[in-house]
Amino acid sequence: MNEYANLKKGERGAWVSIIAYLVLATTKLIIASIGNSEALRADGLNNTTDVIASVAVLIGLKISRKPPDEDHHYGHFRAETIASLIAAFIMMTVGIEVIIGTVQDIIQQKASEPSMLTAWTALVAAFIMYGVYRYNLNLSKKVDSNALYAAAQDNRSDALVSVGASIGIFGSQFGISWLDPLAGLIVGLIICKTAWDIFVDATHSLTDGYDEEEIEHIRESISDHPDVWAVKDVKARMQGNKTLVEATIHVNPDITVQEGHDITDEVEERLEKEKNIGYAHIHIEPYEEEET
């Protein structure tokens, strides 16, 4: 199936992110220690959480590619969502640690004057992460992967975090010594905000939440079929990146079973073509005048 091939291609993006984050996290933490920069240290820890998050996405993509079996009739697509949830908890833990550390430095007035090397390191890292963002964004569109698209947005956030860290470090060179730990604090808040957004999206999907506006778009798409006289009910939920739809339609009560079957096939084909919905269960009922 096409979604399994797309998941396989999406793994390339996860590997690119993992390699980039490993190199940048190691470099930043070493140079932050040498150059005495809290902002770069926080940025390096941020990249460390991103390594874990990218590994979780990679594992989720690999498990999601497993075909349906006796215990998982709908496949294993939700493994990717569960992996994202685990990554969110890890990111939140590190984000809180960064916030506590930088707040303590600010309160205890441990403001330092980091070296220029740390500022340039952060700036170069920002350009590298922007390149990774562009790669994953383009790949996510080609393979139609929501997880990879979210990872690309995280790449862009990391590029902005590095820009913010470099600004804080450059500012400390002009006598604003508290700007470096303040930049570290902001980075910690960004880590927590990113973790919270991932947590909300993952839990919403795992509890079968679905966008109400998109439900209406699906209903309209079904209603546009000329042989569908009424749409009684539409439900949808996410199975990983895959949308599952259940709908009840009312049709002419005088048609044959074969004609009704053909209508459901045409509705399913319409949903796949217009909404990229590969799985839809359409139930037909005879139309009755009093229901209008």
Secondary structure, DSSP 8 states (H G I E B T S, - for coil): -HHHHHHHHHHHHHHHHHHHHHHHHHHHHHHHHHHT-HHHHHHHHHHHHHHHHHHHHHHHHHHHTS---SS-TT-STTHHHHHHHHHHHHHHHHHHHHHHHHHHHHHTT------HHHHHHHHHHHHHHHHHHHHHHHHHHHHT-HHHHHHHHHHHHHHHHHHHHHHHHHHHTTT-TTHHHHHHHHHHHHHHHHHHHHHHHHHHHHTT---HHHHHHHHHHHHTSTT--EEEEEEEEEETTEEEEEEEEEE-TTS-HHHHHHHHHHHHHHHHHHH---EEEEEEEE--GGG-
